[in-house]
Amino acid sequence: MTRLGAAFESVGLVILGAFHPGPDDDIPPPAAASRAATIVLAGNGGGSMWPYFTASRGAGADALNDWSSEIFQALAARFGARAVLPQDGPPYAPFQRWARRGGQVHDSPIGILIHPTYGLWHSYRGALVFSRKLALPAPGEAPSPCGSCPDRPCLNECPARAFQPGRYDLERCVGEIDGREDHDCRMLGCGARRVCPVGREHIYPPAQAQFHMAAFMAKHGRKH
């Protein structure tokens, strides 16, 4: 795992969890469950990937998925694994469920998984599925950082009030920022995420935040 972690770090990514899957973990073909002994999840922790991505690919449509695919396919070949990407499918791999199985994240009040180091500023770019059982560290047992956050500012900061306990109102979110390219959430990233005290040093730089928000609005905003 040390060598694998270093390989991911060399392109600005980090290991975000690993586990030994069982028959109910819905591993899509060709990395079928019968041949899967270890799953390693990786992605960006904060903005560390951004300079690597932009230096090699720029910021065009679908560029991030293409960049991620090339990295995971190359590392799969190097380490004797199969690459699984969130965009591959159908059937699509259940990355959010796998992330919880990885033992590092918890559900936050706004529904986004929260990491003890990166807070709400991380994303799963892919997974490597190994047919052999890798030695893994003991699963983390740290409680959710949200449990000791009495004010829960993430629920109160959204200007559209799109986040309520256990519910995210996509239409309210999109309606607040659609057509407002200078909105804080468009320029700096989701305001509800930015007020979370966990992992604040890993908040995406403005260029990365704008890239992700542009992709979000291209998918969900009004078609002009």
C-alpha positions as CSV (number, residue, x, y, z in Angstrom):
1,M,0.0,0.0,0.0
2,T,2.9,2.3,0.6
3,R,4.1,2.1,-3.0
4,L,0.6,2.5,-4.3
5,G,0.0,5.5,-2.2
6,A,3.2,7.1,-3.5
7,A,2.1,6.4,-7.0
8,F,-1.2,8.2,-6.5
9,E,0.6,11.1,-4.7
10,S,2.9,11.5,-7.7
11,V,-0.2,12.7,-9.8
12,G,-1.8,14.7,-7.0
13,L,-4.3,12.0,-5.8
14,V,-4.6,10.2,-2.4
15,I,-5.9,6.9,-1.2
16,L,-9.3,7.6,0.4
17,G,-10.2,4.1,1.7
18,A,-9.7,0.4,1.1
19,F,-11.5,-2.8,2.1
20,H,-11.9,-6.5,1.4
21,P,-15.2,-6.8,-0.5
22,G,-17.9,-9.4,0.0
23,P,-20.5,-10.8,-2.3
24,D,-22.9,-7.9,-1.6
25,D,-20.6,-5.1,-2.6
26,D,-21.9,-4.9,-6.2
27,I,-18.7,-5.0,-8.1
28,P,-19.5,-4.4,-11.8
29,P,-17.9,-6.5,-14.6
30,P,-15.2,-7.0,-15.7
31,A,-13.9,-6.7,-12.1
32,A,-16.5,-9.2,-11.0
33,A,-17.0,-10.0,-7.3
34,S,-15.7,-13.5,-7.7
35,R,-12.3,-12.2,-8.6
36,A,-12.2,-9.2,-6.2
37,A,-10.3,-9.5,-3.0
38,T,-9.3,-5.9,-2.3
39,I,-10.8,-2.6,-3.4
40,V,-8.7,0.6,-3.0
41,L,-10.5,3.9,-3.5
42,A,-8.6,7.0,-4.5
43,G,-9.2,10.6,-5.6
44,N,-8.5,14.1,-4.8
45,G,-8.0,15.4,-1.3
46,G,-8.5,19.1,-1.6
47,G,-6.8,20.9,-4.5
48,S,-3.7,18.7,-4.8
49,M,-4.7,17.2,-8.1
50,W,-5.6,20.5,-9.8
51,P,-2.1,21.5,-11.0
52,Y,-1.4,18.0,-12.3
53,F,-4.7,17.9,-14.2
54,T,-4.5,21.4,-15.7
55,A,-0.9,20.9,-16.7
56,S,-1.7,17.8,-18.7
57,R,-5.2,18.4,-19.9
58,G,-6.5,21.9,-19.5
59,A,-10.1,22.3,-18.3
60,G,-12.3,21.3,-21.2
61,A,-15.5,19.3,-21.0
62,D,-15.1,15.7,-19.9
63,A,-11.4,16.3,-19.5
64,L,-11.3,15.3,-15.9
65,N,-12.9,12.0,-16.5
66,D,-10.5,11.3,-19.3
67,W,-7.5,12.3,-17.2
68,S,-8.7,10.1,-14.3
69,S,-9.3,7.1,-16.5
70,E,-5.8,7.3,-18.0
71,I,-4.3,7.4,-14.5
72,F,-6.3,4.6,-13.1
73,Q,-5.8,2.4,-16.1
74,A,-2.0,3.0,-16.0
75,L,-1.8,2.3,-12.3
76,A,-4.0,-0.8,-12.7
77,A,-1.6,-2.2,-15.3
78,R,1.4,-1.3,-13.1
79,F,0.1,-2.9,-9.9
80,G,-1.8,-5.8,-11.4
81,A,-5.4,-4.6,-10.7
82,R,-8.5,-3.6,-12.6
83,A,-9.6,0.0,-12.8
84,V,-13.2,1.0,-12.0
85,L,-14.3,4.6,-12.6
86,P,-17.5,6.3,-11.4
87,Q,-18.5,7.2,-14.9
88,D,-18.2,3.6,-16.2
89,G,-21.5,1.9,-16.7
90,P,-24.2,1.0,-16.6
91,P,-24.0,-0.8,-14.3
92,Y,-22.3,1.8,-12.2
93,A,-20.1,1.0,-9.2
94,P,-21.6,2.2,-5.9
95,F,-18.8,4.5,-4.9
96,Q,-20.6,6.2,-2.1
97,R,-21.3,2.8,-0.5
98,W,-17.8,1.6,-1.1
99,A,-16.5,4.8,0.5
100,R,-18.4,4.0,3.7
101,R,-17.0,0.5,3.6
102,G,-13.5,2.0,3.4
103,G,-13.8,3.2,7.0
104,Q,-12.6,6.8,6.7
105,V,-15.7,8.8,6.0
106,H,-19.1,9.6,7.7
107,D,-22.3,11.1,6.5
108,S,-22.5,14.9,7.1
109,P,-25.7,16.8,7.9
110,I,-25.8,18.0,4.3
111,G,-25.5,14.5,2.9
112,I,-22.0,14.8,1.5
113,L,-19.5,12.3,3.0
114,I,-17.1,14.0,5.4
115,H,-13.4,12.9,5.7
116,P,-11.5,13.5,9.0
117,T,-8.7,15.2,7.1
118,Y,-10.2,16.6,4.0
119,G,-13.6,17.5,5.4
120,L,-16.1,18.0,2.5
121,W,-13.3,18.7,0.0
122,H,-12.6,15.3,-1.5
123,S,-13.9,13.3,-4.4
124,Y,-13.6,9.7,-5.6
125,R,-11.9,9.6,-9.0
126,G,-11.7,5.8,-9.2
127,A,-10.9,2.5,-7.6
128,L,-8.4,-0.3,-8.2
129,V,-9.8,-3.8,-7.7
130,F,-7.2,-6.5,-6.8
131,S,-7.7,-10.2,-7.2
132,R,-5.4,-10.7,-4.2
133,K,-5.9,-9.8,-0.6
134,L,-3.8,-6.8,0.3
135,A,-2.8,-6.2,3.9
136,L,-4.9,-3.2,5.1
137,P,-4.7,-1.1,8.2
138,A,-7.4,-1.7,10.8
139,P,-10.6,0.1,10.0
140,G,-10.8,3.5,11.5
141,E,-13.1,3.9,14.5
142,A,-13.0,7.6,15.0
143,P,-16.4,9.2,15.5
144,S,-17.8,11.6,12.9
145,P,-16.5,15.1,13.4
146,C,-20.0,16.3,12.9
147,G,-21.0,14.8,16.2
148,S,-18.9,17.4,18.1
149,C,-20.1,20.3,15.9
150,P,-23.1,21.8,17.9
151,D,-23.7,24.7,15.5
152,R,-23.7,22.8,12.3
153,P,-23.2,25.9,10.2
154,C,-23.4,23.9,7.0
155,L,-27.2,23.8,7.5
156,N,-27.6,27.5,7.9
157,E,-25.2,29.1,5.3
158,C,-26.8,28.1,2.0
159,P,-28.5,31.2,0.5
160,A,-31.1,29.0,-1.1
161,R,-31.7,26.9,2.0
162,A,-31.3,23.9,-0.2
163,F,-29.9,21.8,2.7
164,Q,-32.1,20.4,5.4
165,P,-31.4,17.5,7.7
166,G,-31.6,14.4,5.5
167,R,-32.6,16.3,2.4
168,Y,-31.0,18.3,-0.4
169,D,-33.3,20.4,-2.7
170,L,-31.5,20.4,-6.1
171,E,-34.1,22.8,-7.6
172,R,-33.6,25.4,-5.0
173,C,-29.8,25.1,-5.3
174,V,-29.8,25.5,-9.1
175,G,-32.4,28.2,-9.0
176,E,-30.2,30.3,-6.7
177,I,-27.1,30.3,-8.9
178,D,-28.4,29.7,-12.4
179,G,-27.6,32.7,-14.6
180,R,-25.5,34.3,-11.9
181,E,-21.9,33.6,-12.9
182,D,-20.6,36.0,-10.2
183,H,-22.4,34.2,-7.4
184,D,-20.1,33.3,-4.5
185,C,-21.0,29.6,-4.8
186,R,-20.1,29.8,-8.5
187,M,-16.8,31.6,-7.9
188,L,-15.6,29.9,-4.7
189,G,-17.6,26.7,-4.4
190,C,-20.6,25.7,-2.4
191,G,-21.1,28.1,0.6
192,A,-22.5,25.4,2.8
193,R,-19.3,23.4,2.3
194,R,-17.0,26.3,2.8
195,V,-18.3,27.1,6.4
196,C,-17.5,23.6,7.6
197,P,-14.6,23.8,10.1
198,V,-13.2,20.4,9.2
199,G,-10.4,20.4,6.6
200,R,-10.7,24.1,5.8
201,E,-7.1,24.1,4.6
202,H,-8.2,21.8,1.8
203,I,-10.9,24.0,0.3
204,Y,-10.6,23.9,-3.5
205,P,-8.8,26.9,-5.1
206,P,-11.1,29.2,-7.0
207,A,-10.2,27.9,-10.4
208,Q,-11.0,24.3,-9.4
209,A,-14.2,25.3,-7.6
210,Q,-15.3,27.2,-10.8
211,F,-14.5,24.2,-12.9
212,H,-16.6,21.8,-10.8
213,M,-19.5,24.3,-10.5
214,A,-19.5,24.9,-14.3
215,A,-19.8,21.1,-14.8
216,F,-22.6,21.0,-12.2
217,M,-24.5,23.7,-13.9
218,A,-24.0,22.3,-17.4
219,K,-25.7,19.1,-16.1
220,H,-28.5,20.7,-14.0
221,G,-29.0,24.3,-15.1
222,R,-31.4,25.8,-17.5
223,K,-30.6,25.1,-21.2
224,H,-30.2,28.5,-22.9
